[in-house]
Amino acid sequence: MSDPRVIVVGTTSDYVDYLQNALPGRLFFLTDPEEYHASSPESYGKAFHLVFPLKEDGEVLGAVKEYKEKFGFEISGVACFDCQSLLLASEIAQPSHPFPKAEVILDCRDKYRSKKIWESRGVFCPKCTMAFNESEAASFFDSVGGPVVLKPTVLSGSELTFICRDRGEVIKAFASILRGMDLRKESSTLNRDGLISADSVLCEECIVGTEYSSDFIYENGRVEIIRIAKKHLLSEGPAGTAQAYELPAQDFPLGIPDFQQMLKAAVEALGLERCMGMADFIIRGKTLYFLEISPRPAGDCLPQLILRSSGIDTLIANIDFSEGRPVEVPDSRVWKHLIGLRVHSRKAGLLRSVRLRREGLAQEIIEENWIRTPGDSINLPPDDYQSWMLGHVIFKPVPGIPSDEQVLTVREAVEIKVEEGHDR
């Protein structure tokens, strides 16, 4: 194969900048104009890339084919790091390159469909239903007899997610989600695959337990666990928002072989045949409830945290995996106990400064990375779930002090100045 390259479908400029420098000459980036024009030209540097509207149609395939012929390279694999581009990546990959099929991706992307599949196959997950009006959502609350979680079926993470403890909160959350979905369905970035709908809301029972996430490889009928991280959730703000990830998860209540079998059952129920993916789940007592599985590596600050803890770069590993190269997972004994703190702004306005005051901290700071700069406009959820995220701090916790206390200690050492009432 002459000039083989992995096509990276629809990723963000920070990933482009990192990957093109880490793997020069191995990649071809397919980028949406909205993402490209929102970033600085320096982010793309000398990256081999095509800027084209990323919709699931024949025009994209034709543009990729024309670009290949013009520059004389071949596609050696297909990689994707964001949920909204998975369907397009599948279309580009079929039938020549291994990638999950479109119908399987649809089952993974839709949280209602995945849970109903798991339910039918005996895989534990929260009870759920779809509500098409406030009355149906309130009726589900009554049937559960306790707190419920309302969320969209397809958005990533905790976006437009609400925990409701009474009928009034259910009705308010239902309206907020539909309003938010109506705004997001017009975005070529958030609704790239056209799956956002503003006519219904997913209602789930609220499982009270400890939340975790895991990266894994599934191939040849076998699950290999890359890592398991414990989530520390924000006590205030959007429900289910991870404030920090602790890696490796301390005092994980299940044996790894048992967890592998549970994850294998959940992956196979969705019809996945080969993937490097991530799973979110809650453990209450000794019972595990799956929330979501996606056939892509985890994002947030997890790639950096995993790299610092073990030495494996999951972004590069995913590129290798897409080409059929072996991925070597570090032995569990070499992983360092680290915490990755995600820093969110508590105010909306114009960002003036953000810095970590290291003086007096007992924790060893391993890495700090700020993705916002002075002059950026900051908005808060539920209107905006992107700009309030300012960056991350990775630190080594002090033995003998509860991790949740250390998360709060390091967070309070971050000094953020936002001028309220200013927006541009």
C-alpha positions as a Markdown table, in Angstrom:
| # | Residue | x | y | z |
|---|---|---|---|---|
| 1 | Met | 0.0 | 0.0 | 0.0 |
| 2 | Ser | 1.5 | 3.4 | -1.1 |
| 3 | Asp | 1.4 | 6.1 | 1.6 |
| 4 | Pro | -1.1 | 4.4 | 4.0 |
| 5 | Arg | -2.9 | 6.7 | 6.3 |
| 6 | Val | -5.6 | 6.3 | 9.0 |
| 7 | Ile | -8.5 | 8.7 | 8.4 |
| 8 | Val | -9.6 | 10.4 | 11.6 |
| 9 | Val | -13.2 | 11.4 | 11.2 |
| 10 | Gly | -14.5 | 14.6 | 12.8 |
| 11 | Thr | -12.2 | 15.3 | 15.7 |
| 12 | Thr | -11.5 | 18.6 | 17.4 |
| 13 | Ser | -8.5 | 20.9 | 16.7 |
| 14 | Asp | -6.7 | 20.0 | 19.9 |
| 15 | Tyr | -6.7 | 16.3 | 19.0 |
| 16 | Val | -5.5 | 17.2 | 15.4 |
| 17 | Asp | -2.7 | 19.3 | 16.8 |
| 18 | Tyr | -1.6 | 16.5 | 19.2 |
| 19 | Leu | -1.9 | 13.6 | 16.8 |
| 20 | Gln | -0.3 | 15.2 | 13.8 |
| 21 | Asn | 2.8 | 15.9 | 15.9 |
| 22 | Ala | 2.7 | 12.4 | 17.6 |
| 23 | Leu | 2.2 | 10.5 | 14.4 |
| 24 | Pro | 3.6 | 12.5 | 11.5 |
| 25 | Gly | 2.8 | 11.1 | 8.1 |
| 26 | Arg | 0.4 | 8.5 | 9.4 |
| 27 | Leu | -2.9 | 10.4 | 9.5 |
| 28 | Phe | -5.5 | 12.1 | 7.3 |
| 29 | Phe | -8.0 | 14.3 | 9.1 |
| 30 | Leu | -11.6 | 14.8 | 7.9 |
| 31 | Thr | -12.9 | 18.0 | 9.6 |
| 32 | Asp | -16.2 | 19.9 | 9.6 |
| 33 | Pro | -16.0 | 23.6 | 8.6 |
| 34 | Glu | -17.7 | 24.7 | 11.8 |
| 35 | Glu | -15.0 | 23.1 | 13.9 |
| 36 | Tyr | -12.2 | 24.2 | 11.6 |
| 37 | His | -13.2 | 27.9 | 11.5 |
| 38 | Ala | -13.7 | 27.9 | 15.3 |
| 39 | Ser | -10.0 | 27.0 | 15.8 |
| 40 | Ser | -6.8 | 28.8 | 15.1 |
| 41 | Pro | -4.9 | 27.9 | 11.8 |
| 42 | Glu | -1.9 | 26.9 | 13.9 |
| 43 | Ser | -3.9 | 23.9 | 15.3 |
| 44 | Tyr | -3.8 | 22.2 | 12.0 |
| 45 | Gly | -0.2 | 23.2 | 11.1 |
| 46 | Lys | 1.0 | 20.8 | 8.5 |
| 47 | Ala | -1.8 | 18.3 | 9.1 |
| 48 | Phe | -3.0 | 16.4 | 6.1 |
| 49 | His | -6.7 | 17.4 | 6.2 |
| 50 | Leu | -9.9 | 17.9 | 4.3 |
| 51 | Val | -12.4 | 20.4 | 5.4 |
| 52 | Phe | -15.9 | 19.3 | 4.3 |
| 53 | Pro | -19.4 | 19.4 | 5.8 |
| 54 | Leu | -19.6 | 16.1 | 7.8 |
| 55 | Lys | -23.0 | 14.6 | 7.1 |
| 56 | Glu | -23.8 | 11.0 | 6.5 |
| 57 | Asp | -24.3 | 11.2 | 2.7 |
| 58 | Gly | -22.5 | 10.3 | -0.5 |
| 59 | Glu | -21.0 | 13.7 | -0.9 |
| 60 | Val | -18.5 | 13.1 | 1.9 |
| 61 | Leu | -17.5 | 9.7 | 0.4 |
| 62 | Gly | -17.0 | 11.4 | -3.0 |
| 63 | Ala | -14.9 | 14.2 | -1.5 |
| 64 | Val | -12.7 | 11.7 | 0.3 |
| 65 | Lys | -12.2 | 9.6 | -2.8 |
| 66 | Glu | -11.3 | 12.7 | -4.8 |
| 67 | Tyr | -8.8 | 13.8 | -2.2 |
| 68 | Lys | -7.2 | 10.4 | -2.1 |
| 69 | Glu | -6.8 | 10.4 | -5.9 |
| 70 | Lys | -5.4 | 13.9 | -5.9 |
| 71 | Phe | -2.7 | 13.3 | -3.2 |
| 72 | Gly | -2.1 | 9.6 | -3.9 |
| 73 | Phe | -2.6 | 8.0 | -0.6 |
| 74 | Glu | -4.6 | 5.0 | 0.7 |
| 75 | Ile | -6.8 | 4.6 | 3.8 |
| 76 | Ser | -5.3 | 2.0 | 6.1 |
| 77 | Gly | -7.8 | 2.4 | 8.9 |
| 78 | Val | -10.7 | 4.5 | 10.3 |
| 79 | Ala | -10.6 | 6.2 | 13.7 |
| 80 | Cys | -13.1 | 8.3 | 15.5 |
| 81 | Phe | -13.0 | 10.1 | 18.8 |
| 82 | Asp | -16.4 | 11.8 | 19.1 |
| 83 | Cys | -19.8 | 10.2 | 19.2 |
| 84 | Gln | -21.4 | 12.5 | 16.7 |
| 85 | Ser | -19.1 | 11.3 | 13.9 |
| 86 | Leu | -19.3 | 7.5 | 14.6 |
| 87 | Leu | -22.0 | 6.9 | 11.9 |
| 88 | Leu | -20.1 | 8.7 | 9.3 |
| 89 | Ala | -16.9 | 6.9 | 10.2 |
| 90 | Ser | -18.8 | 3.6 | 9.9 |
| 91 | Glu | -20.0 | 4.6 | 6.4 |
| 92 | Ile | -16.4 | 5.5 | 5.3 |
| 93 | Ala | -15.0 | 2.2 | 6.8 |
| 94 | Gln | -17.5 | -0.2 | 5.2 |
| 95 | Pro | -16.7 | -2.7 | 3.8 |
| 96 | Ser | -12.9 | -2.5 | 3.6 |
| 97 | His | -11.9 | -1.6 | 7.1 |
| 98 | Pro | -13.0 | -2.9 | 10.5 |
| 99 | Phe | -15.4 | -0.6 | 12.3 |
| 100 | Pro | -18.7 | -1.1 | 14.1 |
| 101 | Lys | -21.7 | -1.2 | 11.7 |
| 102 | Ala | -24.2 | 1.6 | 11.5 |
| 103 | Glu | -27.0 | -0.3 | 13.2 |
| 104 | Val | -24.8 | -1.2 | 16.1 |
| 105 | Ile | -23.6 | 2.4 | 16.5 |
| 106 | Leu | -27.3 | 3.5 | 16.5 |
| 107 | Asp | -28.0 | 1.1 | 19.4 |
| 108 | Cys | -24.9 | 2.5 | 21.3 |
| 109 | Arg | -25.7 | 6.1 | 20.6 |
| 110 | Asp | -29.4 | 5.9 | 21.7 |
| 111 | Lys | -29.4 | 5.4 | 25.5 |
| 112 | Tyr | -33.0 | 4.1 | 25.5 |
| 113 | Arg | -32.3 | 1.5 | 22.8 |
| 114 | Ser | -29.2 | 0.3 | 24.5 |
| 115 | Lys | -30.9 | -0.1 | 27.8 |
| 116 | Lys | -33.9 | -2.0 | 26.3 |
| 117 | Ile | -31.4 | -4.3 | 24.6 |
| 118 | Trp | -29.6 | -4.9 | 27.8 |
| 119 | Glu | -32.9 | -5.4 | 29.7 |
| 120 | Ser | -33.9 | -8.1 | 27.1 |
| 121 | Arg | -30.6 | -9.9 | 27.5 |
| 122 | Gly | -30.5 | -9.9 | 31.3 |
| 123 | Val | -27.8 | -7.2 | 31.5 |
| 124 | Phe | -28.4 | -4.9 | 34.6 |
| 125 | Cys | -29.1 | -1.3 | 33.8 |
| 126 | Pro | -31.5 | 1.4 | 35.2 |
| 127 | Lys | -35.2 | 0.9 | 34.4 |
| 128 | Cys | -36.3 | 3.5 | 31.8 |
| 129 | Thr | -39.0 | 4.7 | 29.5 |
| 130 | Met | -39.5 | 7.4 | 26.8 |
| 131 | Ala | -41.8 | 10.3 | 27.7 |
| 132 | Phe | -43.4 | 12.3 | 25.0 |
| 133 | Asn | -45.1 | 14.7 | 27.3 |
| 134 | Glu | -44.8 | 16.0 | 30.9 |
| 135 | Ser | -47.7 | 13.7 | 32.1 |
| 136 | Glu | -45.8 | 10.6 | 30.9 |
| 137 | Ala | -42.6 | 11.7 | 32.6 |
| 138 | Ala | -44.5 | 12.4 | 35.9 |
| 139 | Ser | -46.2 | 9.0 | 35.6 |
| 140 | Phe | -42.8 | 7.3 | 35.4 |
| 141 | Phe | -41.8 | 9.2 | 38.5 |
| 142 | Asp | -44.8 | 7.8 | 40.3 |
| 143 | Ser | -44.2 | 4.3 | 39.1 |
| 144 | Val | -40.6 | 4.3 | 40.3 |
| 145 | Gly | -41.6 | 5.9 | 43.6 |
| 146 | Gly | -38.4 | 7.9 | 44.1 |
| 147 | Pro | -35.9 | 10.1 | 42.3 |
| 148 | Val | -35.6 | 9.8 | 38.5 |
| 149 | Val | -33.1 | 11.0 | 36.0 |
| 150 | Leu | -34.3 | 12.8 | 32.9 |
| 151 | Lys | -31.9 | 13.2 | 29.9 |
| 152 | Pro | -31.8 | 13.2 | 26.1 |
| 153 | Thr | -31.1 | 9.9 | 24.4 |
| 154 | Val | -28.1 | 10.9 | 22.4 |
| 155 | Leu | -26.1 | 13.8 | 23.9 |
| 156 | Ser | -22.7 | 13.1 | 25.4 |
| 157 | Gly | -21.9 | 13.0 | 29.1 |
| 158 | Ser | -24.1 | 14.9 | 31.5 |
| 159 | Glu | -25.5 | 17.4 | 29.0 |
| 160 | Leu | -29.1 | 18.3 | 29.8 |
| 161 | Thr | -29.2 | 15.7 | 32.5 |
| 162 | Phe | -31.4 | 16.3 | 35.6 |
| 163 | Ile | -32.1 | 14.4 | 38.8 |
| 164 | Cys | -35.7 | 15.0 | 39.8 |
| 165 | Arg | -36.9 | 14.4 | 43.4 |
| 166 | Asp | -40.5 | 15.4 | 42.9 |
| 167 | Arg | -43.1 | 15.8 | 40.2 |
| 168 | Gly | -42.5 | 19.5 | 40.0 |
| 169 | Glu | -38.8 | 19.0 | 39.2 |
| 170 | Val | -39.8 | 16.4 | 36.6 |
| 171 | Ile | -42.1 | 18.8 | 34.7 |
| 172 | Lys | -39.5 | 21.6 | 34.9 |
| 173 | Ala | -36.7 | 19.3 | 33.7 |
| 174 | Phe | -38.8 | 17.9 | 30.8 |
| 175 | Ala | -39.4 | 21.4 | 29.5 |
| 176 | Ser | -35.7 | 22.4 | 29.9 |
| 177 | Ile | -34.5 | 19.3 | 27.9 |
| 178 | Leu | -36.9 | 19.8 | 25.0 |
| 179 | Arg | -35.9 | 23.5 | 24.8 |
| 180 | Gly | -32.2 | 22.6 | 24.9 |
| 181 | Met | -32.6 | 19.9 | 22.3 |
| 182 | Asp | -34.5 | 22.2 | 20.0 |
| 183 | Leu | -31.5 | 24.6 | 20.1 |
| 184 | Arg | -29.0 | 21.9 | 19.6 |
| 185 | Lys | -30.6 | 20.1 | 16.7 |
| 186 | Glu | -29.6 | 23.0 | 14.4 |
| 187 | Ser | -25.9 | 22.7 | 15.2 |
| 188 | Ser | -23.8 | 20.9 | 12.6 |
| 189 | Thr | -21.4 | 19.9 | 15.4 |
| 190 | Leu | -23.7 | 18.7 | 18.1 |
| 191 | Asn | -26.2 | 17.2 | 15.7 |
| 192 | Arg | -23.8 | 16.0 | 13.0 |
| 193 | Asp | -25.4 | 12.6 | 12.7 |
| 194 | Gly | -29.0 | 14.0 | 12.8 |
| 195 | Leu | -30.0 | 11.9 | 15.8 |
| 196 | Ile | -31.1 | 14.8 | 18.1 |
| 197 | Ser | -34.9 | 14.9 | 18.5 |
| 198 | Ala | -36.9 | 17.5 | 20.4 |
| 199 | Asp | -40.0 | 15.5 | 20.9 |
| 200 | Ser | -39.2 | 13.1 | 23.7 |
| 201 | Val | -37.1 | 12.6 | 26.9 |
| 202 | Leu | -35.5 | 9.6 | 28.4 |
| 203 | Cys | -36.6 | 8.9 | 32.0 |
| 204 | Glu | -34.5 | 6.5 | 34.1 |
| 205 | Glu | -34.7 | 5.4 | 37.7 |
| 206 | Cys | -32.0 | 7.0 | 39.8 |
| 207 | Ile | -29.5 | 4.4 | 40.9 |
| 208 | Val | -27.6 | 5.7 | 44.0 |
| 209 | Gly | -24.1 | 4.3 | 44.1 |
| 210 | Thr | -20.6 | 4.9 | 43.0 |
| 211 | Glu | -20.0 | 5.8 | 39.3 |
| 212 | Tyr | -17.1 | 4.5 | 37.3 |
| 213 | Ser | -15.8 | 4.5 | 33.7 |
| 214 | Ser | -13.6 | 2.1 | 31.9 |
| 215 | Asp | -11.7 | 1.9 | 28.6 |
| 216 | Phe | -11.5 | -1.6 | 27.1 |
| 217 | Ile | -10.7 | -3.6 | 24.0 |
| 218 | Tyr | -13.1 | -6.1 | 22.6 |
| 219 | Glu | -11.7 | -8.5 | 19.9 |
| 220 | Asn | -12.1 | -12.1 | 19.0 |
| 221 | Gly | -14.7 | -12.6 | 21.7 |
| 222 | Arg | -12.5 | -11.4 | 24.5 |
| 223 | Val | -12.6 | -8.2 | 26.7 |
| 224 | Glu | -9.3 | -6.7 | 27.8 |
| 225 | Ile | -9.6 | -4.0 | 30.4 |
| 226 | Ile | -7.3 | -1.0 | 29.8 |
| 227 | Arg | -8.4 | 0.9 | 33.0 |
| 228 | Ile | -11.1 | 1.5 | 35.5 |
| 229 | Ala | -11.5 | 5.0 | 36.9 |
| 230 | Lys | -13.7 | 6.2 | 39.8 |
| 231 | Lys | -15.7 | 9.3 | 39.1 |
| 232 | His | -16.0 | 12.1 | 41.7 |
| 233 | Leu | -19.2 | 14.0 | 40.8 |
| 234 | Leu | -19.9 | 17.7 | 41.2 |
| 235 | Ser | -22.0 | 18.3 | 44.3 |
| 236 | Glu | -23.6 | 21.4 | 42.7 |
| 237 | Gly | -24.4 | 22.1 | 39.1 |
| 238 | Pro | -25.5 | 19.8 | 36.3 |
| 239 | Ala | -26.4 | 16.3 | 37.5 |
| 240 | Gly | -23.8 | 13.5 | 36.7 |
| 241 | Thr | -21.0 | 15.9 | 35.9 |
| 242 | Ala | -17.6 | 14.4 | 36.6 |
| 243 | Gln | -15.5 | 16.8 | 38.7 |
| 244 | Ala | -12.6 | 14.4 | 38.8 |
| 245 | Tyr | -11.4 | 10.9 | 37.8 |
| 246 | Glu | -9.4 | 8.7 | 40.1 |
| 247 | Leu | -7.1 | 6.2 | 38.5 |
| 248 | Pro | -6.8 | 3.3 | 39.2 |
| 249 | Ala | -10.1 | 3.2 | 41.0 |
| 250 | Gln | -9.3 | 2.4 | 44.7 |
| 251 | Asp | -11.2 | -0.4 | 46.5 |
| 252 | Phe | -13.1 | -1.5 | 43.4 |
| 253 | Pro | -15.9 | -3.7 | 44.8 |
| 254 | Leu | -15.9 | -6.3 | 42.1 |
| 255 | Gly | -13.2 | -8.8 | 41.0 |
| 256 | Ile | -11.7 | -8.0 | 37.6 |
| 257 | Pro | -12.7 | -11.4 | 36.0 |
| 258 | Asp | -16.3 | -10.8 | 37.2 |
| 259 | Phe | -16.3 | -7.3 | 35.7 |
| 260 | Gln | -14.8 | -8.6 | 32.4 |
| 261 | Gln | -17.7 | -11.1 | 32.1 |
| 262 | Met | -20.3 | -8.4 | 32.8 |
| 263 | Leu | -18.7 | -6.0 | 30.3 |
| 264 | Lys | -18.5 | -8.8 | 27.7 |
| 265 | Ala | -22.2 | -9.6 | 28.1 |
| 266 | Ala | -23.1 | -5.9 | 27.7 |
| 267 | Val | -20.8 | -5.4 | 24.7 |
| 268 | Glu | -22.0 | -8.5 | 22.9 |
| 269 | Ala | -25.7 | -7.7 | 23.6 |
| 270 | Leu | -25.2 | -4.5 | 21.6 |
| 271 | Gly | -23.7 | -6.4 | 18.6 |
| 272 | Leu | -20.2 | -5.0 | 18.8 |
| 273 | Glu | -17.7 | -7.4 | 17.2 |
| 274 | Arg | -14.4 | -5.4 | 17.4 |
| 275 | Cys | -13.8 | -2.1 | 19.1 |
| 276 | Met | -11.7 | 0.0 | 21.4 |
| 277 | Gly | -14.4 | 1.5 | 23.6 |
| 278 | Met | -15.5 | 3.0 | 26.9 |
| 279 | Ala | -18.2 | 2.1 | 29.4 |
| 280 | Asp | -19.9 | 4.2 | 32.1 |
| 281 | Phe | -21.6 | 2.3 | 35.0 |
| 282 | Ile | -22.7 | 2.6 | 38.6 |
| 283 | Ile | -22.1 | 0.0 | 41.3 |
| 284 | Arg | -24.6 | -0.1 | 44.2 |
| 285 | Gly | -23.4 | -2.7 | 46.8 |
| 286 | Lys | -22.2 | -5.5 | 44.6 |
| 287 | Thr | -24.6 | -4.9 | 41.7 |
| 288 | Leu | -23.4 | -3.2 | 38.5 |
| 289 | Tyr | -25.7 | -1.1 | 36.4 |
| 290 | Phe | -24.5 | -0.1 | 32.9 |
| 291 | Leu | -25.3 | 3.4 | 31.8 |
| 292 | Glu | -23.6 | 3.7 | 28.4 |
| 293 | Ile | -21.1 | 2.0 | 26.1 |
| 294 | Ser | -19.5 | 3.8 | 23.2 |
| 295 | Pro | -17.2 | 2.3 | 20.6 |
| 296 | Arg | -14.6 | 5.0 | 21.0 |
| 297 | Pro | -11.9 | 5.8 | 23.6 |
| 298 | Ala | -12.9 | 8.0 | 26.6 |
| 299 | Gly | -12.3 | 11.8 | 26.3 |
| 300 | Asp | -12.3 | 14.6 | 28.9 |
| 301 | Cys | -8.9 | 14.6 | 30.7 |
| 302 | Leu | -8.8 | 10.8 | 30.7 |
| 303 | Pro | -6.3 | 10.3 | 27.8 |
| 304 | Gln | -3.8 | 12.5 | 29.7 |
| 305 | Leu | -4.5 | 10.9 | 33.0 |
| 306 | Ile | -4.1 | 7.4 | 31.6 |
| 307 | Leu | -0.8 | 8.4 | 29.9 |
| 308 | Arg | 0.5 | 9.9 | 33.2 |
| 309 | Ser | -0.5 | 6.9 | 35.2 |
| 310 | Ser | 0.6 | 4.0 | 33.0 |
| 311 | Gly | 2.4 | 5.2 | 29.9 |
| 312 | Ile | -0.2 | 4.1 | 27.4 |
| 313 | Asp | -1.5 | 6.7 | 25.1 |
| 314 | Thr | -5.0 | 5.7 | 24.3 |
| 315 | Leu | -5.3 | 8.1 | 21.4 |
| 316 | Ile | -2.3 | 6.6 | 19.6 |
| 317 | Ala | -3.4 | 3.1 | 20.7 |
| 318 | Asn | -6.7 | 3.7 | 18.9 |
| 319 | Ile | -4.9 | 4.7 | 15.7 |
| 320 | Asp | -2.9 | 1.5 | 15.9 |
| 321 | Phe | -6.0 | -0.6 | 16.7 |
| 322 | Ser | -7.8 | 0.8 | 13.6 |
| 323 | Glu | -4.9 | -0.5 | 11.5 |
| 324 | Gly | -5.0 | -3.9 | 13.1 |
| 325 | Arg | -1.8 | -3.4 | 15.0 |
| 326 | Pro | -1.5 | -4.9 | 18.5 |
| 327 | Val | -2.2 | -2.7 | 21.5 |
| 328 | Glu | -0.1 | -3.6 | 24.6 |
| 329 | Val | -1.9 | -2.7 | 27.8 |
| 330 | Pro | 0.4 | -2.0 | 30.8 |
| 331 | Asp | 0.3 | -4.4 | 33.7 |
| 332 | Ser | -1.9 | -3.3 | 36.5 |
| 333 | Arg | 1.1 | -3.2 | 38.8 |
| 334 | Val | 2.7 | -0.3 | 37.0 |
| 335 | Trp | -0.2 | 2.2 | 37.2 |
| 336 | Lys | 0.4 | 5.2 | 39.5 |
| 337 | His | -2.4 | 6.4 | 41.7 |
| 338 | Leu | -3.4 | 9.8 | 40.3 |
| 339 | Ile | -6.4 | 12.0 | 40.1 |
| 340 | Gly | -7.5 | 14.2 | 37.2 |
| 341 | Leu | -9.5 | 17.3 | 38.3 |
| 342 | Arg | -11.7 | 18.9 | 35.7 |
| 343 | Val | -11.9 | 22.6 | 36.4 |
| 344 | His | -15.3 | 24.3 | 35.7 |
| 345 | Ser | -16.1 | 28.0 | 36.1 |
| 346 | Arg | -18.7 | 28.9 | 38.6 |
| 347 | Lys | -19.6 | 32.2 | 37.0 |
| 348 | Ala | -20.5 | 33.3 | 33.5 |
| 349 | Gly | -18.9 | 36.3 | 31.9 |
| 350 | Leu | -15.5 | 37.3 | 30.5 |
| 351 | Leu | -12.5 | 35.2 | 31.7 |
| 352 | Arg | -9.8 | 37.4 | 33.0 |
| 353 | Ser | -7.4 | 34.8 | 34.4 |
| 354 | Val | -7.1 | 31.2 | 35.7 |
| 355 | Arg | -4.2 | 29.8 | 37.6 |
| 356 | Leu | -3.3 | 27.1 | 40.1 |
| 357 | Arg | -1.9 | 28.3 | 43.4 |
| 358 | Arg | 0.6 | 25.5 | 44.2 |
| 359 | Glu | 1.9 | 27.1 | 47.3 |
| 360 | Gly | 0.9 | 25.2 | 50.4 |
| 361 | Leu | -0.5 | 22.2 | 48.5 |
| 362 | Ala | 0.6 | 18.8 | 49.9 |
| 363 | Gln | -0.4 | 17.1 | 46.7 |
| 364 | Glu | 2.2 | 16.7 | 44.0 |
| 365 | Ile | 1.0 | 18.4 | 40.8 |
| 366 | Ile | 1.8 | 16.3 | 37.8 |
| 367 | Glu | 0.2 | 18.3 | 35.0 |
| 368 | Glu | -2.0 | 21.4 | 34.5 |
| 369 | Asn | -3.6 | 22.3 | 31.2 |
| 370 | Trp | -5.9 | 25.2 | 30.5 |
| 371 | Ile | -8.0 | 25.2 | 27.3 |
| 372 | Arg | -9.5 | 28.7 | 27.9 |
| 373 | Thr | -7.5 | 31.9 | 27.8 |
| 374 | Pro | -8.1 | 35.4 | 29.1 |
| 375 | Gly | -10.7 | 37.2 | 27.0 |
| 376 | Asp | -12.8 | 34.0 | 26.3 |
| 377 | Ser | -16.5 | 34.2 | 27.0 |
| 378 | Ile | -17.8 | 31.8 | 29.6 |
| 379 | Asn | -21.4 | 30.6 | 29.7 |
| 380 | Leu | -22.9 | 28.1 | 32.1 |
| 381 | Pro | -25.2 | 25.1 | 31.7 |
| 382 | Pro | -27.9 | 24.4 | 30.7 |
| 383 | Asp | -27.3 | 27.0 | 28.0 |
| 384 | Asp | -23.7 | 26.0 | 27.3 |
| 385 | Tyr | -21.8 | 22.8 | 28.5 |
| 386 | Gln | -18.6 | 23.6 | 26.6 |
| 387 | Ser | -17.2 | 27.0 | 27.6 |
| 388 | Trp | -17.5 | 26.6 | 31.4 |
| 389 | Met | -14.9 | 23.8 | 31.2 |
| 390 | Leu | -11.6 | 25.6 | 31.7 |
| 391 | Gly | -9.0 | 22.8 | 31.8 |
| 392 | His | -7.6 | 20.1 | 34.1 |
| 393 | Val | -5.1 | 19.5 | 36.8 |
| 394 | Ile | -3.6 | 16.0 | 37.4 |
| 395 | Phe | -2.2 | 15.4 | 40.8 |
| 396 | Lys | -0.8 | 12.6 | 43.0 |
| 397 | Pro | -3.0 | 12.2 | 46.1 |
| 398 | Val | -1.5 | 12.2 | 49.6 |
| 399 | Pro | -1.9 | 8.7 | 51.2 |
| 400 | Gly | -4.2 | 8.5 | 54.1 |
| 401 | Ile | -6.5 | 11.5 | 53.2 |
| 402 | Pro | -9.8 | 10.7 | 51.5 |
| 403 | Ser | -9.7 | 11.4 | 47.8 |
| 404 | Asp | -12.9 | 13.4 | 47.7 |
| 405 | Glu | -11.4 | 15.8 | 50.3 |
| 406 | Gln | -8.3 | 16.2 | 48.1 |
| 407 | Val | -10.3 | 16.9 | 45.0 |
| 408 | Leu | -12.0 | 19.8 | 46.8 |
| 409 | Thr | -8.6 | 21.0 | 48.2 |
| 410 | Val | -7.0 | 21.2 | 44.8 |
| 411 | Arg | -10.1 | 22.7 | 43.3 |
| 412 | Glu | -10.1 | 25.5 | 45.9 |
| 413 | Ala | -6.4 | 26.2 | 45.0 |
| 414 | Val | -7.5 | 27.2 | 41.5 |
| 415 | Glu | -8.0 | 30.9 | 41.2 |
| 416 | Ile | -10.5 | 32.0 | 38.6 |
| 417 | Lys | -11.3 | 35.6 | 37.7 |
| 418 | Val | -14.4 | 36.1 | 35.6 |
| 419 | Glu | -15.9 | 39.5 | 34.9 |
| 420 | Glu | -19.6 | 39.0 | 35.2 |
| 421 | Gly | -22.0 | 40.8 | 32.9 |
| 422 | His | -19.6 | 40.7 | 29.9 |
| 423 | Asp | -20.1 | 38.4 | 26.9 |
| 424 | Arg | -18.8 | 38.6 | 23.4 |
